Amino acid sequence: MGSAIDPGKRAVGYAAVDRYVRDGECIGLGTGTTAYWAIQRVGERTAAGERFAVVATSVETERLCRELAIPLVGLLERPMGVAIDGADEVAPDWALTKGGGGALFREKAVALAAQRFVVIVTENKLVPALGSFALPVEIVPYAYPYVLREIERRIARIEIARRGGDRPFVTDNGNWILDCRFGRIEDPPALDLALRSIHGVVASGIFCGIAAAVLVGDGAGAVRALERA
């Protein structure tokens, strides 16, 4: 990655693995430019002789793990001690927006299945409330028109973009991602529940009550543990 390396992302990815991952453990690894560095660190420790099994959140993460000779297993094939992944937004109460990388459903499945979910971000991902980043919502393609209608009928008339425009973003599960701008989200759990109650919505990008720790990297490469408000 050369000169494009973000020292905060690299530092926080490495720190999460070194603080929370033990030799011989089954772990979940996320998707995206910050999770990339956690994958790299697991690869280094694997090359040094440690043994891990990884549950990947995307086809891309599976590819990176294979390149680094990190063994892969399926969800719940083994107890998963920790999962490490990035986030698009982190609120003071650790409510998260995730799914900007398109791996929404699998990311949430892995986070929920792990005994501990560790979030890794840089300073710019910390927000006073969710909503600045468009909320990814994963849907079944067949239900697209119905989901659009029901979001606006039940929740609010909002800006909705089918990522990719005329050619929608297709997830590893064959679903589509909608990017929904609700503005400031005052009650993330309620919005998550309302979205998931719509037939055809597979998952929303709101993650509430899931994170066990949040690590934050800065531009100088320092890492701190975020305190929950």
C-alpha positions as CSV (number, residue, x, y, z in Angstrom):
1,M,0.0,0.0,0.0
2,G,3.1,2.2,0.0
3,S,2.7,5.9,0.8
4,A,-1.1,5.4,1.0
5,I,-0.8,3.7,4.4
6,D,-2.9,5.3,7.0
7,P,-0.9,5.1,10.3
8,G,-4.0,5.2,12.4
9,K,-5.7,2.3,10.6
10,R,-2.6,0.2,10.7
11,A,-1.9,0.9,14.3
12,V,-5.4,0.1,15.5
13,G,-5.7,-3.0,13.4
14,Y,-2.4,-4.4,14.8
15,A,-3.3,-3.3,18.4
16,A,-6.7,-5.1,18.3
17,V,-5.1,-8.4,17.3
18,D,-2.2,-8.2,19.8
19,R,-4.5,-7.2,22.6
20,Y,-7.4,-9.6,22.1
21,V,-6.3,-12.6,20.0
22,R,-4.6,-15.6,21.5
23,D,-2.7,-18.3,19.8
24,G,-4.9,-21.3,18.9
25,E,-8.1,-19.2,18.9
26,C,-10.9,-19.1,16.3
27,I,-11.6,-15.4,15.4
28,G,-13.8,-13.4,13.1
29,L,-12.2,-10.9,10.8
30,G,-14.0,-8.0,9.1
31,T,-14.0,-6.3,5.8
32,G,-12.6,-2.9,4.8
33,T,-9.6,-0.6,4.9
34,T,-9.1,-0.8,8.7
35,A,-9.9,-4.5,9.1
36,Y,-7.3,-5.1,6.4
37,W,-4.6,-4.4,8.9
38,A,-6.0,-6.8,11.5
39,I,-5.9,-9.4,8.8
40,Q,-2.3,-8.6,8.0
41,R,-1.3,-8.9,11.6
42,V,-3.0,-12.3,11.9
43,G,-1.1,-13.3,8.8
44,E,2.2,-12.2,10.4
45,R,1.5,-14.1,13.5
46,T,0.5,-17.2,11.5
47,A,3.8,-17.0,9.6
48,A,5.6,-16.8,12.9
49,G,4.1,-20.2,13.9
50,E,0.9,-19.3,15.7
51,R,-2.3,-21.2,14.8
52,F,-5.6,-19.5,14.2
53,A,-8.9,-20.3,12.5
54,V,-10.8,-17.4,10.9
55,V,-14.4,-16.8,10.1
56,A,-14.4,-14.3,7.3
57,T,-17.1,-11.6,6.8
58,S,-16.7,-11.4,3.0
59,V,-15.3,-13.1,-0.1
60,E,-12.6,-10.4,-0.1
61,T,-11.5,-11.2,3.4
62,E,-11.4,-14.9,2.5
63,R,-9.1,-14.1,-0.4
64,L,-6.8,-12.1,1.8
65,C,-6.7,-14.9,4.4
66,R,-5.8,-17.5,1.7
67,E,-3.0,-15.3,0.4
68,L,-1.6,-15.2,4.0
69,A,-2.1,-18.9,4.6
70,I,-4.6,-18.3,7.4
71,P,-7.0,-21.3,7.8
72,L,-10.7,-20.5,7.2
73,V,-13.7,-22.1,8.9
74,G,-17.5,-21.5,8.7
75,L,-19.7,-19.6,11.1
76,L,-20.1,-21.6,14.4
77,E,-17.9,-24.5,13.2
78,R,-15.8,-23.6,16.3
79,P,-16.4,-21.3,19.2
80,M,-15.3,-17.8,18.2
81,G,-13.6,-15.9,21.0
82,V,-13.3,-12.6,19.3
83,A,-14.4,-10.8,16.1
84,I,-12.6,-7.6,14.9
85,D,-14.0,-5.2,12.4
86,G,-14.2,-1.5,11.5
87,A,-17.2,0.8,11.5
88,D,-18.5,3.8,9.5
89,E,-19.7,5.6,12.5
90,V,-19.4,5.2,16.3
91,A,-21.7,7.1,18.6
92,P,-20.8,7.9,22.3
93,D,-23.0,4.9,23.5
94,W,-21.2,2.7,21.0
95,A,-24.1,2.4,18.6
96,L,-22.5,1.8,15.2
97,T,-23.2,2.3,11.5
98,K,-21.6,-0.5,9.5
99,G,-21.9,-2.0,6.0
100,G,-20.2,0.7,4.0
101,G,-18.0,-1.9,2.5
102,G,-21.0,-4.0,1.3
103,A,-20.5,-7.0,3.7
104,L,-23.3,-5.9,6.1
105,F,-25.2,-9.2,6.7
106,R,-22.1,-11.3,7.2
107,E,-20.5,-8.7,9.4
108,K,-23.5,-8.6,11.8
109,A,-23.7,-12.4,11.8
110,V,-20.0,-12.7,12.8
111,A,-20.3,-9.9,15.4
112,L,-23.3,-11.5,17.0
113,A,-21.7,-15.0,17.0
114,A,-18.5,-14.0,18.7
115,Q,-18.0,-14.0,22.4
116,R,-16.5,-10.5,22.1
117,F,-16.8,-8.0,19.3
118,V,-14.0,-5.4,19.0
119,V,-14.5,-2.4,16.9
120,I,-11.5,-0.6,15.3
121,V,-11.7,2.9,13.9
122,T,-9.9,6.1,13.3
123,E,-10.8,9.4,15.0
124,N,-12.9,10.6,12.1
125,K,-15.4,7.8,12.6
126,L,-16.5,9.1,16.1
127,V,-19.7,11.1,15.9
128,P,-22.1,12.7,18.4
129,A,-25.0,10.7,16.9
130,L,-25.5,8.3,14.0
131,G,-26.8,9.6,10.7
132,S,-24.0,11.6,8.9
133,F,-23.1,8.5,7.0
134,A,-25.8,7.0,4.8
135,L,-27.3,3.9,6.5
136,P,-26.7,0.7,4.5
137,V,-29.8,-1.6,4.3
138,E,-29.4,-5.0,2.8
139,I,-32.5,-6.2,0.9
140,V,-33.8,-9.1,-1.2
141,P,-33.8,-7.8,-4.8
142,Y,-37.3,-9.0,-5.6
143,A,-38.7,-6.9,-2.8
144,Y,-37.0,-3.7,-3.9
145,P,-40.1,-1.7,-4.8
146,Y,-42.0,-2.9,-1.8
147,V,-39.1,-2.0,0.6
148,L,-38.9,1.5,-0.8
149,R,-42.6,2.0,-0.4
150,E,-42.7,0.7,3.1
151,I,-39.7,2.7,4.4
152,E,-41.3,5.9,3.2
153,R,-44.8,4.8,4.4
154,R,-43.8,3.5,7.9
155,I,-40.7,5.5,8.8
156,A,-40.1,8.7,6.8
157,R,-39.8,10.1,3.3
158,I,-36.0,10.1,2.9
159,E,-33.2,10.1,0.3
160,I,-32.6,6.5,-0.8
161,A,-29.9,5.5,-3.3
162,R,-29.5,2.2,-4.9
163,R,-25.7,1.9,-4.6
164,G,-24.2,1.8,-8.1
165,G,-27.1,3.6,-9.6
166,D,-28.7,1.6,-12.5
167,R,-26.6,-1.4,-11.6
168,P,-27.1,-2.1,-7.9
169,F,-24.4,-3.2,-5.5
170,V,-24.7,-6.9,-5.1
171,T,-23.5,-8.4,-1.9
172,D,-21.8,-11.8,-1.4
173,N,-25.2,-13.2,-0.5
174,G,-26.8,-12.0,-3.8
175,N,-28.7,-9.2,-2.1
176,W,-28.8,-5.5,-2.8
177,I,-27.6,-2.6,-0.6
178,L,-29.7,0.6,-0.3
179,D,-28.1,3.7,1.2
180,C,-30.7,5.5,3.2
181,R,-30.2,9.0,4.6
182,F,-32.4,9.5,7.7
183,G,-30.5,12.5,9.0
184,R,-29.6,12.5,12.7
185,I,-30.8,9.1,14.2
186,E,-32.1,9.8,17.6
187,D,-33.1,6.3,18.5
188,P,-30.9,3.7,16.6
189,P,-32.5,0.6,18.2
190,A,-36.0,1.7,17.2
191,L,-35.0,2.5,13.6
192,D,-33.2,-0.8,13.3
193,L,-36.3,-2.7,14.5
194,A,-38.6,-0.7,12.2
195,L,-36.4,-1.5,9.2
196,R,-36.1,-5.2,10.0
197,S,-39.9,-5.5,10.4
198,I,-40.3,-4.7,6.6
199,H,-40.5,-7.9,4.6
200,G,-37.6,-8.0,2.2
201,V,-35.1,-6.2,4.5
202,V,-32.3,-8.7,5.4
203,A,-30.4,-6.5,7.8
204,S,-29.8,-2.8,8.6
205,G,-26.4,-1.3,9.2
206,I,-27.3,-0.2,12.8
207,F,-25.3,-2.3,15.3
208,C,-26.5,-1.6,18.9
209,G,-25.4,-3.3,22.1
210,I,-23.0,-5.5,20.3
211,A,-19.5,-3.9,20.7
212,A,-17.5,-5.1,23.7
213,A,-14.6,-2.7,23.0
214,V,-13.8,0.2,20.7
215,L,-10.2,1.0,19.8
216,V,-9.3,4.3,18.1
217,G,-6.2,5.0,16.1
218,D,-4.9,8.5,15.4
219,G,-2.8,10.1,12.6
220,A,0.4,9.6,14.7
221,G,-0.2,5.9,15.1
222,A,-1.3,6.0,18.7
223,V,-4.2,3.8,19.9
224,R,-6.6,4.4,22.7
225,A,-9.5,2.5,24.1
226,L,-12.7,4.5,23.8
227,E,-14.9,4.8,26.9
228,R,-18.6,4.3,26.5
229,A,-20.7,7.4,27.4
